[in-house]
Amino acid sequence: MGRCAALSPLLILAFGLTGVGCQSIYHKSGEIYPPDPCAQLKLRMDQAHQARKQADQAAARLRDAAARDLVGRTLESDIDRLEMAAREFGRRMVAVSDAVASCGQSDQFAAEILSLQKRCAQMLETVQLIRSDGVSSTLPLLDHLLQDPT
């Protein structure tokens, strides 16, 4: 026991001197997320656009599955996929809203943000309707959602 107790401070000192831990999450986040608030807004908007694209793809996949009259687990999986993508899109839009508050030049992005918010609301509403009414009764709405993305 005495020998282990004597080695512990030496190991701590050795790790401290070799720089273990210098690549912490705090250092990496500075590389990923820019410190400038307007650059952060741009990054968040890019992430929201990517989430929108994934939600659109999930909606198209569900529409294709419904058109082929797939039922059961396959259709449920596609509904779940659309719901997850729509919720991720919503989460990304909350991050955009948070970033807007920090950036003083957010007026230049106002129209784009409004368009993204509208699309996100449509996606979330469509998921709720599919969950409550079923895919077959909401298929025209899903078609409209995919044909008119704005």
C-alpha positions as CSV (number, residue, x, y, z in Angstrom):
1,M,0.0,0.0,0.0
2,G,2.8,2.4,0.9
3,R,4.5,1.8,-2.5
4,C,1.3,2.5,-4.4
5,A,0.7,5.7,-2.4
6,A,4.2,6.8,-3.3
7,L,3.8,6.1,-7.0
8,S,0.4,8.0,-7.3
9,P,1.9,11.5,-7.0
10,L,4.7,10.6,-9.5
11,L,2.2,9.3,-12.0
12,I,0.1,12.4,-11.7
13,L,3.2,14.6,-12.1
14,A,4.3,12.5,-15.2
15,F,0.9,12.8,-16.9
16,G,0.8,16.5,-16.1
17,L,4.2,17.1,-17.6
18,T,3.5,15.1,-20.8
19,G,0.5,17.2,-21.6
20,V,-2.2,14.6,-21.3
21,G,-5.6,16.3,-21.4
22,C,-4.5,19.4,-23.5
23,Q,-6.9,18.4,-26.3
24,S,-9.9,18.8,-24.1
25,I,-13.5,19.3,-25.3
26,Y,-13.1,23.0,-24.6
27,H,-10.1,23.4,-27.0
28,K,-11.9,21.4,-29.7
29,S,-15.1,23.3,-29.4
30,G,-13.2,26.5,-30.2
31,E,-12.1,24.9,-33.5
32,I,-15.6,23.7,-34.4
33,Y,-17.7,26.6,-33.2
34,P,-16.4,30.1,-34.1
35,P,-16.3,32.7,-31.3
36,D,-17.9,35.4,-33.6
37,P,-21.7,35.5,-32.9
38,C,-22.6,36.1,-36.6
39,A,-20.3,33.2,-37.7
40,Q,-22.1,31.0,-35.1
41,L,-25.4,32.1,-36.6
42,K,-24.2,31.1,-40.1
43,L,-23.0,27.7,-38.8
44,R,-26.4,27.1,-37.0
45,M,-28.2,28.0,-40.2
46,D,-26.1,25.6,-42.2
47,Q,-26.9,22.9,-39.7
48,A,-30.6,23.8,-40.0
49,H,-30.5,23.5,-43.8
50,Q,-28.9,20.1,-43.4
51,A,-31.6,19.0,-41.0
52,R,-34.2,20.3,-43.4
53,K,-32.7,18.2,-46.2
54,Q,-32.7,15.1,-44.0
55,A,-36.4,15.7,-43.0
56,D,-37.3,16.2,-46.7
57,Q,-35.6,12.9,-47.5
58,A,-37.4,11.1,-44.7
59,A,-40.7,12.5,-46.0
60,A,-40.0,11.4,-49.5
61,R,-39.1,7.9,-48.2
62,L,-42.3,7.7,-46.3
63,R,-44.3,8.9,-49.3
64,D,-42.7,6.2,-51.5
65,A,-43.4,3.5,-48.9
66,A,-47.0,4.7,-48.7
67,A,-47.4,4.7,-52.5
68,R,-46.1,1.1,-52.6
69,D,-48.8,0.2,-50.0
70,L,-46.2,-1.0,-47.5
71,V,-47.6,-1.7,-44.1
72,G,-46.5,-2.8,-40.8
73,R,-43.0,-2.3,-39.5
74,T,-41.6,-0.8,-42.7
75,L,-44.1,2.0,-42.7
76,E,-43.9,2.5,-39.0
77,S,-40.1,2.8,-39.3
78,D,-40.5,5.4,-42.0
79,I,-43.0,7.4,-39.9
80,D,-40.5,7.2,-36.9
81,R,-37.7,8.3,-39.2
82,L,-39.7,11.3,-40.4
83,E,-40.7,12.2,-36.8
84,M,-37.0,12.0,-35.7
85,A,-35.9,14.1,-38.6
86,A,-38.6,16.7,-38.1
87,R,-37.7,17.0,-34.4
88,E,-34.0,17.3,-35.2
89,F,-35.0,20.1,-37.6
90,G,-36.9,21.7,-34.8
91,R,-34.0,21.4,-32.4
92,R,-31.7,23.0,-35.0
93,M,-34.1,25.9,-35.4
94,V,-34.1,26.5,-31.7
95,A,-30.3,26.7,-32.0
96,V,-30.7,29.2,-34.8
97,S,-33.1,31.3,-32.7
98,D,-30.5,31.3,-29.8
99,A,-27.8,32.4,-32.2
100,V,-29.9,35.2,-33.7
101,A,-30.1,36.8,-30.2
102,S,-26.3,37.0,-30.1
103,C,-25.8,38.4,-33.6
104,G,-26.6,42.1,-34.2
105,Q,-26.7,41.7,-38.0
106,S,-29.5,39.1,-38.0
107,D,-31.7,41.2,-40.2
108,Q,-29.9,40.0,-43.3
109,F,-30.9,36.4,-42.5
110,A,-34.5,37.2,-41.5
111,A,-36.2,36.0,-44.6
112,E,-34.2,32.8,-44.7
113,I,-34.8,32.1,-41.0
114,L,-38.5,32.7,-41.5
115,S,-38.6,30.3,-44.4
116,L,-36.8,27.6,-42.3
117,Q,-39.2,28.2,-39.4
118,K,-42.2,27.9,-41.7
119,R,-40.9,24.6,-43.2
120,C,-40.1,23.2,-39.8
121,A,-43.6,24.0,-38.5
122,Q,-45.0,22.3,-41.6
123,M,-42.9,19.2,-41.0
124,L,-43.9,18.9,-37.3
125,E,-47.5,19.5,-38.1
126,T,-47.4,16.8,-40.8
127,V,-45.9,14.3,-38.3
128,Q,-48.6,15.1,-35.8
129,L,-51.3,14.6,-38.4
130,I,-49.8,11.3,-39.6
131,R,-49.6,10.1,-36.0
132,S,-53.3,11.0,-35.3
133,D,-55.0,10.3,-38.7
134,G,-52.7,7.7,-40.3
135,V,-50.6,7.9,-43.5
136,S,-53.4,7.1,-46.0
137,S,-55.6,10.0,-44.9
138,T,-52.7,12.4,-44.8
139,L,-51.1,11.3,-48.1
140,P,-52.3,14.4,-50.0
141,L,-50.8,16.6,-47.3
142,L,-47.5,14.7,-47.6
143,D,-47.6,15.1,-51.4
144,H,-48.1,18.8,-51.0
145,L,-45.3,19.0,-48.5
146,L,-42.9,17.4,-50.9
147,Q,-44.0,19.3,-53.9
148,D,-44.0,22.8,-52.3
149,P,-41.0,23.0,-50.0
150,T,-41.6,26.6,-49.1
